[in-house]
Amino acid sequence: MTKTANWWQEAVVYQVYPRSFQDTDGDGIGDLRGIINHLDYLEKLGITALWLSPVYKSPNDDNGYDISDYEDIMTEFGTMADMDELIAEGHRRNIKIVMDLVVNHTSDEHQWFIEAKKGTDNPYRDYYVWADPVDGGAPNDLVSTFSGSAWEFDAASGQYYLHIFSKKQPDLNWANPAVRQAVYDMMNFWIDKGIGGFRMDVIDLIGKVPLEKITSNGPKLHEYLQEMNRATFGDKDMLTVGETWGATPEIAKLYSDPARHELAMDFQFEHIGLDEVEGEGKWALKPLEIPALKTVMAKWQTELGEQGWNSLFWNNHDLPRIVSRWGNDSQYRVESAKMLAILLHFMKGTPYIYQGEEIGMTNAPVTDISQVEDIEAINMYNEALAAGTPKAQLIESINAKGRDNARTPIQWDATAQAGFTIGQPWLAVNPNYTTINVAAALADPNSIFYTYQKLIQLRKTQPIIIWGEFALLDTAPDVFAYTRTYNGAQILIVTNFSATPNTFSFAGEIKEVWIDNGFVPTQLTDVELPPYAAFAVNLK
């Protein structure tokens, strides 16, 4: 049987972090005009949709995830006219713009919160979460993601307000119907502009019951999402993806089962936690075990069935560069970057490419906390240093997992500041830009860029990649291999997730090699796989 897809099931999404994409006015901060100027590059890559990290008006306490006006544009990024032009120019190239929806919290400089602080009888007071002191202190021991208490005392009213993130990011009170309606009105403002969908920031937190210490997956979460669906995008063909850090396959089905009328898909992060010490958070480092990665990835490929849809990703603005994290960013940078791409893009789901991933950009190590911009890393460092953790250990953790790794400016060419700006960039450019850059990638027919381009093209032309059944193969520990089967056809994907050679055998014959990263198989029995080898073949 042949299935018909929603456009987002066949799509490949490219995430732009506007601050670091391209600066056109010399202030060292990327802007909307810089994105417009590079749409031809993204069209050449072949992407279907562009997810834009927040561009709304913001004081930038958390790089735009603290919004002071949802219906205006951050001054550094440009104007609403620029935004309208980006949407229109994207459409001309068949690229839909997906907005980042940040509605768990606002900035403390949003007009709603300015009003809310005026007093307990203000009509906007109940737009946020307030609580009386308990025993002269915070209402309870909820902790902020960015360290310290999640409660901030407001001396004027004698109450505390909730902030799961920075104290400049007060949490919205979704139990208030007026808040929900205001959010839906704002979403419809953007839908009317012609956007292609929403990526929903920490959407699993909007059902929180903080005085019961429930933050994620609260009791009314799905009721709110179903209401949102009815009030905004439900009757439109839009990509909607929720950021859901605590999701299991069963929870993911609640979001993305089409029968439930919530979201198209969600981001789950189970694989992302595999290189941290369990229960100790992301800064407690441990090596990735490939068998564990295979187990987790296979679980998500098989357990959603027809009741959900996967988001496929290695990178985003909050995560370190995958080629540095789980690949090999020195001797085998090109091979391992292509391997990681081939492994992911043949899986069932919608792939997301983070800016610079397609040219194999790497982490950007620092030697001192003064070189770090990320509020999360700075807070962690200061807290842990005060508790006696050695500086060297903290810098090692930041170099491995810090969010600045993903946020260094895009390396366009080998000119000064990597062609990102004629000014001083807001965050230092990675020194390796002279060799790793877009211009060099486009000039080299064997570059990582053209592997991504081919993967995107294959997804557009081969329904088996969209719909095929996934089966993990039993292989050597560091060999990650699987098949996809659809309508009597079968493809085989094989990767050596290691700098050490490995052997692989499969009972089947090659009909056609669809893609490889330099190692081209001629048969499938006793194959000697070089370091980081990867290929996908159509089977006879």
Salt bridges, closest charged atoms under 4 A:
ASP40 OD1 - ARG93 NE 2.71
GLU43 OE1 - ARG93 NE 3.97
ASP62 OD1 - ARG403 NH2 3.23
ASP72 OD2 - LYS57 NZ 3.87
ASP82 OD1 - ARG33 NH2 2.99
ASP84 OD1 - LYS193 NZ 2.83
GLU85 OE1 - ARG33 NH2 2.82
GLU89 OE1 - ARG92 NH2 3.01
GLU89 OE1 - ARG93 NH1 2.88
ASP100 OD1 - ARG199 NH1 2.83
ASP108 OD1 - LYS168 NZ 2.88
GLU109 OE2 - LYS168 NZ 3.12
GLU115 OE2 - LYS118 NZ 2.90
ASP141 OD1 - LYS213 NZ 2.80
ASP171 OD2 - LYS208 NZ 3.19
ASP201 OD1 - ARG199 NH1 3.01
GLU227 OE1 - ARG180 NE 2.63
ASP235 OD1 - LYS236 NZ 2.80
GLU243 OE1 - ARG199 NH2 3.07
GLU250 OE2 - LYS253 NZ 3.25
GLU262 OE1 - HIS222 ND1 2.66
GLU262 OE2 - ARG260 NH2 2.79
GLU270 OE1 - LYS299 NZ 2.89
ASP275 OD2 - ARG325 NE 2.78
ASP275 OD1 - LYS401 NZ 3.20
GLU306 OE2 - LYS3 NZ 3.16
GLU306 OE2 - LYS348 NZ 3.91
ASP318 OD2 - HIS317 NE2 3.38
ASP318 OD1 - ARG403 NH1 3.18
ASP318 OD1 - ARG407 NH2 2.97
ASP368 OD1 - LYS391 NZ 2.75
ASP374 OD1 - ARG403 NH2 2.78
GLU376 OE1 - LYS282 NZ 2.78
GLU376 OE1 - ARG403 NE 3.51
GLU509 OE1 - LYS540 NZ 3.59
